[in-house]
Amino acid sequence: MIRVSLKNRLSIGFGLLLLMVVLLWVTGAYFIYNLSNRSAAMLKENYQTVESTKFLIQSLDDLENQQSYNLLSSADSVDDSRYQSNLAVFRKNLEAVKNNITEAGEAEMIRALENHFNRYLAVYADLQNQEITGPGAFRELVAAYTATRNQIVALWTLNMDAISHKNSLLKNTAHGAFVIMSVIGTFCFIISALFFIQYPGYISKPIIQLTQGIKEIANRNYEQRLQFKSHDELGELAQAFNMMAAKLDEYEHSNLSQLLFEKKRIDTIINNMKDAIIGLDNSKHIIFSNAIACKILQMTPGELVGRHAPELAVRNELSRQILKEVCEENHPAKKEFHPIKVEQEGTPGYYTQEILDVVLTKTGEESPVNVGRVIILKNITHFFEQAEAKTNFIATISHELKTPIASLRLNLKLLDDPRIGELNEEQKNIIQALKEETRKMAGITSELLDLAQVETGNIPLNLQPVLPTEIIQYVKNPALNQAREKHISIDFLVDEPLPYLHCDSEKTAWVLLNLVNNAIQYSPENTQIQVEVKAVNQTVRFMVRDSGPGIEEQYLQQIFEKFFRVPGSGPKGTGLGLAISKEFITKQFGDIWVESEPGQGSRFYFSMPVYKTPF
């Protein structure tokens, strides 16, 4: 059997319908155009002459009445203007019929009419001049008038007969057009009716069967098959559907054990992760939890899985801290970092919480939907222990160094005393260098104590008027020395003049130096770092621009949290530097923030209030 595709069948069917529409359109347009032209010609060619003959008769009668009145009245009462007006009307319409000759013999009739009319006027002129007298003269005038009028009536009759004849032709043409259009319309109606009856069923029946089959497949009835036969795309669709159903049936029966095995393997991976993981569905029911999460919540997997999170959140304070945010309707806004403290066997542990939305696009749909959330509790106890050990170490070292440094300064002062003995110039220079280094060691010890106090929450501030240039000078040399190792250039762009700041110069300089050191650390070699200082409103804004890899938007709010490090940034630092910087700046009523895009570097800003002179 010859295979005719569905596309070709539809093309043939709709092409035939298009052809019939075009045929009806062309035929109807032809007959309408023909009838319109004939009607217009009839109106133009004959009707105008008929109208003109009507005015000829009317004006001729008026002339005849006026002539009779003029001939029988005295000369003083003759109204010649009305006579001339009627005469002009007659000649105007006579000229119109002369210019619209359309029928055979019409020209001769118009010439005869013109002759009779001229004869009629000549007889009237002779009567006026009294060249013709007696009753015979009036008979001659009446005869000329009658001949003229009869000739006008003959012209009118000729055109009326032509209109009647053309009207008959129009009727015959219209009747023929009606017959032809009826035949064509009947033919098109029969073809369209057959197409309307046959094609919808031919196309819709397989589609209905296919829809029912798809519903059965969706209900996991993989034994469903389509039975219709067709030698076109619909037949190929049925074969493809039956093959798909067979494959699904085979897959359903052969891979169920494999799916169960994969599920167990995923459960094993989750249970062996070092972070606590809790999964919830979109109705806030817990669907899985690993061993660490169960241990933290002090519940068995059987007691935890299947529970409704809002009900579990009121169990105790720890459950409330862990589950409170996922119980909210909307995703909780980013908040300042607060670790969750968990007591396990008398030992405190600290965890940070991260909530992930699980979003997927279901089969057959376009828009993604939220199908649940996952809570991840990361153990940061190690960082807390490191921070505490470091704080204790710094505090201890700083305290222990204060005594020997004080002793060094005292001994150097004694050595410099002339009562001990005179020193040569070289010895004096050595003593002076030792004093400078001792002073630096005292400053470093003081800074270490300040850092320890920051981490314990006690920050002593020495707020006073400070020029921004002093902060830049404090940072410039150590920053350039560190940048030189990576062949990085630093541009300091400082607007002049700048107002005084109301700040602690040492802590503000420490923040700026920390930002510059971070920029050097994350920028590639042979790049450039820009430090910009300018006055903005009632503040002075510091900006450090690097050439590093940049930070994704989702991490910009977390960058100043303690122990937070951008994923993939490497094992650099403990995540405390920016947190300490934030503490320094905010305690001085300033503000600190960051702007960044992946691959475009980062711009760290902080602004400090301008010093206001008291009245």
N, C-alpha and C positions, 0 to 999 in steps of 0.2 A: 504494500500500500504506500502511495506517495505521502510523504510526511509534509504537512503544511503547518508551519509554526503558528502559535497563538498570535504573535505579533503581526504576521502576514494576514491572518484571518481578520484581525481587528482593523488592519490597514485597508483591506479590501472592503469590509463592511462600511467603515466610516468614509472611505473614498467614494463608495457608491452613493451614500447619503449626500455627500458633498456634491457629487455630480448631479443628483436630482435637484438639489437646491439651486445649483448654478443654472440648470436647464429651465427650471421654473422662473428663475430671476431673468434670464436672457429672453425667454419667450414673452413673459409678461411685460418686460421693459420694451420689447419691440412693438407689441400691439398697443400699448399705452402711448408710446411715442408716435406711432402712426395715426392713431385716433386723434391725439392732441394736435398734430400738424394739420390734419384735414379739417378739424373744427376751426382752428385758427385761420386757415386759408379761406374757409367759407365765410367767417366773420369779416375777414379783411377784404375779400374780393366782392362779395355780394351784399352783405348787410349794410356796408357803408353807402353803397349806391341806393339801396332801398330807403335809407334814412334821408339821403340827399333828395330823392324824388318826392318824398313827403314834404320837405321844405320848399321844393320847386312849386308844387301844386298850391301850397298855402300862400306863398308869395305871389304867384300868378293870380290867384283869386283876389288877393288884396289889391293888386295892380288894376285888375278889371273893375273892382268896386270904385277905386279912386279915380279911374278914367271916366267912368259913368258920372261920377259926382262932379268932376271937373268940367265935363262937356255940358252938363245940364245946369251948372251954376254960373253966376256972374263971375267975371274975371277977377274982381277984387277979393272974393272969398276963397280962391283956390289955395290949398296948402300943398305946395310943391315939395317941401322937405320930406313929408311922409311918403310921397310917391317915389322920390329918389332913394329913400331908405329901403323900400320894398324892392325896387329895381336892383339895388346893390346886393340884397340877399339872394335874389334870383340868379344873378350872374355869378355870385360866389359859389352857389350850389351847382350851377351848370358847369363851372370850371372843375368842381370836385368830381362830377361824374365823367367828365372828359379825361381826367387823370386816373380813373379807376376802371378802365375798359377790361373786362374779363371774359365776356361771352361772345360767341360768334354772332355777327350782325349788330352788335351793340354800338360799334363806331358809326355805322350808317344811320342808326336810329338817333344817335346824339347829334349828328350833322343835320338830319331832317328837323330835329327839335330846335336846333339853333336857327335854322332857316325860317321855320314857322314863327318863332319868337321874334326874329328881326322883322318879318312881314307884319306881324301884329303891331309892333312898335311903329312901323312906317305908316300903317293905316291910321293909327291914333295920332301921329304927327300931322298927317294930311287933314284929319278932322279938326285938329286944333287950328290949323292955318286956313280952314274953311275952303280947302281945295276940293273936298268931296262934300256934297250937300244932298239932302233928301234922305228918305228912309233907306234907300239902297246903301248909303254910306255906313249906317249903323249895322246893317246886315253883314256887310263886308268885315267890319270890326269884330262882330260876334263870331263870324266864320273863322277869322284868323285866331281868335282866342280859343275857340273850340278845337281847332286843329292842333294848336300848341298843347292844350291840356290833354288831348287824346294821345299825343306823342309821348307826353310825360307818363301817362297811365300805361302805355305800351312798354316803355322802358322799365317801369316798376314791375309790370307783369313778367317781363323777360327775366329779371333778377329773382323774383319770387319763385318762378318755375325752376330756375337754376338752384336756389336754396333747397327747394323740395326734393329735386333730383339728388343733390349732394347729401341731403339728410338720409335719403333712402340708401345711398351707398354707404354712409356711416353706419346705419343700422345693420346692413348686410356684413360689413366688416366686423362690427362688434359681435354679431351673432357667430361669425366664423371664429373670432378670437375666443369666444366663450366655449365653443365646441372643442377647439384645439386644447385650450387650457384645462377643460374638464377631463379630456382624455389623458393628458400628461399628468394632471393632479391625481386621477384615479390610479394610474400606473405607479406614481411615486408613493401614494398611500398604501397600495398593496405591498410594495417592496419594503416600505418603512414598517408596516405592521408585522410582516414576517420577521424582519430584523429585530423589532421590539420584543416579539414573542420568543424567538429562538435564542438570541444572544445572551440576555440576562441569565436565563436558566443554565445555559452552557457554561457561563463563567462562574455564577454564584454557587451552583451545586457542588463543584469540587472545592470551592473555598469554604463552604459550610462544613463539608466533610473534614477538610483540613483543620478548621477551627475546633471541631469536636475531638479530632484526634489529638491536637495539641493539649486540650484540656485533660484528656485521659493521660497523656504523658506527664503533665504537670502533677497529676494525682498518683504518679508512680505506677501507672498501668502500662508497663512497657510491652505488653503483648498486643497492644492496639495496632491495627493495620488499615491502610486506605485501600479500597477495593475498586475504585473507578479506573477505567482504561481510557487512555487518550494518547494520540500520536502527536503531541505538541509539548510545550513547556509544562503544562499542568500534569501531563503524564510523567514527565521527568521529575516534577516536584513530588508526585506521589511515590515514585520509586525511591527518591532520596529520603523522604520521610520514613518509609518502611525500613530502609537500610539503617537510618538513625535509631529507630525504635528497636531494631534487632541488636544494634551495638550497645544501646543503653541497657537492654535486657541482659545481654551478656556481661556488661560491666557490673550491673547490679548484683548478679549472682556470683561473680568471680572476684570482686575486689572489696567486698564487705569486710573480710578478715584483715585485708591489707590496711583498710581505713582504721580499723580498731587498733592495729599494731602501731600505725602512725600516731594515733591519739595517745597511746600509752607512752610512746617515745617523747612526744611533746610534754606530757605531764612529768616525765622523768627529768627533762631538761629544766622545766620551771622549778621543780622541787630541789634541784641541785644548784640553783643560782644563789649567790651570796646576798642578794637583795630580797627583801620581803615583797611579794607580789600578790595582789588581790584583784580579781576580775569581777565586774558587775555587768549585767545585761541592761537593756534600755529601760527596764522597769525597776531598776535599782536592787535586784536580787543578786546575791553573790553566787557566781557560777564556778569559780575555782579559787584556790588559795594554796600557796606552797607551804612547806614545813616551817620556814622562818616566820612567815606571817601568822601561822597558827600558834607558834611559840610566843610571839609578841603579845597576841591577844589572849593567850592562855586558854585556847579552845582547840578541840580536835577538828579535823577536816569534816567529820560527820556533823558536828555541832555548828560549823560555820557555813558550809556550802548549802545553798538553798534559803538562807535567812534573808529577810528584808533589811536592807542597810539602815533605814530610819529607825526600825525597831532595835537593831543591834547597837545603834549609836548611843542609846540611853542606858546601856548596860553599865558602863563605868566611864570615868573621865578619859582614860586612854582611848577607848573605843570612840568616844565623842570627838577627840582630837583627830583621829585617823579618818573617820567616816563623815565628819560634819560637812566638808566641802562638797563631797560627791552627792550628798543628799539635797543640795540646792538645785533648783530648776535650771539655772544658767551656770555656765562655767565660771568658777570663782575668779575674781580679778587678781592680778598679781599683787602680792602683799610682801611686806618686809619679812626677811628670813627669820623664822623662829623654829629652832630644832625641837623635835619631839623627844622628851626624855622618857626612857623605859628602864624600869628596875628589873633586872634579871639575876636571880640568885644573889641578891644583895649588892650587885654591881650595877652602877648606872650605865646606861648606853644611850647614845644620841643618834637620831635618825632625821634625815631630811625627806620631805614628801614631794612627790611629783605625780600629777594626775594627767593621764593621756586619754583623749577621746578616740574611740574606735569607730572609724568611718569607712563604709564600703558602699559600692554601687551594686545593687542587686541585679541579677540576670534579667535582661529585658527592660531595665529602667535606665534613665539617663542621669538623674540627680542622685548624688550620694546621700545616704542617711546615717544617722548616729545609731549604732547598735549596742553601745555600751561604753564603759570606762574601765581603765586599769589604774590601780594605785600602786606606785612603786616607792618603797621605803628604803632609802640608801643609808647604810651604816656609816656615820661620820665620827664615831667614837674615837677612832685613831687620830683624826684631825684635832678633836678637842683635847685629847691627851697630849698631842704634840704642842698645841697652842699653850696648854697649861704648863708643860715642861719648859717650853721656851720662855714663857713669862717668868716662871720661877728662876730659870737660869739667868735671864737678863737682869731681873731684880737682884739676885744674889751676887752676880759678877759686878753689877754697877755698885752695889753697896760695898763689896769687898775691895773694889778699886779705889773708892774714895779715900780710904786711909793711906795706902801707899802713895797716892797722888798728892795728898796733902803733905805727907812726909817729904816727898821729892821737892815740892814747892818751898817748904821750909828750909831744907838743906841747900837748895839753890840760892835762896835769899841769904843764908849764912855765908855761903861761898862768895857771894857778891859784896859782902860787908868788908870794908877796908880794915876793920879791927882784926879780922882773921889773918889778913895778910894782903899784900899788894899782888895784883894779877897783871900779867902782861896783856897786850892787845889781843893776841890770839886766844888766850884763856877767857878773856871777857866775851869775845864773839861766841865761843863755845857755850859759855854760861847763858848768854842771851838766846842762842838757838835751843838750848835745853828748856829754858823758860817758855819759849813759844810752843814747843812740842808738848810740854806739860799742860799748857793752857788748852791746846787742842784736845788732849786726852781728857781733860776735865769737861770740855764741851761735849765730847762724844759720850762720856759717862752720863752726863745730864740728859742727852737725847735718848739714851737707852732706858733710863728711868722713866722718861715721858712715854715711850713706847709701851713699857710695862703697865703704866697707869692707864693708857688708852685701852689696852686689852682687858683691864680690870674695871673699866668704866669711869675711872677718876682722872679727868683731864684738867690739869692746871693751865689756865690761859693768862697770858700777859698781853692784854689788849691795849694798844697804843697807836698813835698816828705813825704810819709807815709809808714811805714812797715805794711804788711798785718797782722802780729801778733797783732798789736795795735787794729786793727778792730775786730779781733777775741776776744781779751780780753774785749773790750767794749761790745760785744754781749753775751759773755759766761755766766756770772752770771744771768742776767735777763732771758735768754733762759732756763737755767737749772731750775731756780725757777718755771717758768711757766710749764715746762715739768713734774716737780715732781708731780704736781696736778693730771696728768693723768697717772702717773707711766710709763712715756716714757723716754727712755735713748737716749742721744745725743752723738755721737762719732765725735770728731773734728780731722780730718786727715789733717795735715799741713805739706807740704814738707819743708825741711830746706836745705840750706838757700833760702830765697825768696828775689827778688829784691824790691826796693822801688817802690811804686805806685805814680803816679801824679794825686792826687784826693783830694776831700774834705772828710776828715776822718769821720766827724759827719754824713754827708748825705750818704756816702757809708755804714757806720755801720748801719744807719737807714734802708737802703734797705736790708742788710743781716738779721737784726733782724726781719724785716717784713716777709721775706721769711721763716725764722725759725718759727715765730709765726703762719704763715699759715700752715706750715707742722704739727705743734703740733695740730692745730685746726681740721685738716681734717684726722689725723691719729688716728686709734683706740687705746684704752688703751693697755698698756703692749707691745708696739711695739718699733721700733728703728728708729731714724732719723740720717742721716749721713751728716756731713758738711765737704766738702773737698776743700782744697785750694792748687793749684799747678801752676807753671809757664808754660805757653804754648806760644811758639814763643816769641813775644815782649809784651805779656800781662800776667796778673795774673788772673786765672779763679777761681771763687767761685762757688761751686755746693752744693745745698741742696736737698737731696733725702728723700722722705717721704714714708709712707706705706699706703697712702690713697687710695680712689677708682679709681684714675686715671682720665684722661680727654680724651674724644673722639677726633680723629684727626681733625674733622671739626671745633672744637672750639679752636684749639691751636693758630691760628692767631688772634683770637678775645680776648684772655684772658687778654691782656694788654690794652684793650680799657676801657675808663671811663664808669662806670655804668654797664659794662657787667659782668654777672654772669653765670656760666655754668648751663644749665637747670638741675634741679633735685639735685642741690647741697645744697638746703635748704636756709632758710632766714638768712644766715650768711654774714655780711658785706654789704657795699653799692657798691662794685665794684670799689673802688677808690685806694685801697692800691697798687695794681700792676701797675695801671696807673701812680701813683705818683713815684713809684720805677723806672718805665721806664723813666720818666722825669728826675729824679736825675741822672740816669746812662748815658743816651744819652747826657745830657748837659755837662757831663764830658768826652765826646768822647769815651764812653764805649759801650758795647753791652749787651743785655739781651734777653734770650730766654728760651723755655721750651721744654722738651721731655717727652712724657707720652703715656701710653696705658691703656685702661680700665682694671681694676683689677690688674694692675702691679705697681701702685703708680706713682709718678711724680718726675721729676728731673728738678729743676729750676737752670739756669746758669746765671751768669753775669761776664763779663771780663772787666778789667780796664787796661789802657795803663801803661807800665813801665816808671818810671821816667828816663829821659836821662840827664846825667850830662853835663852841658854846657862846651864848651872848654874855 
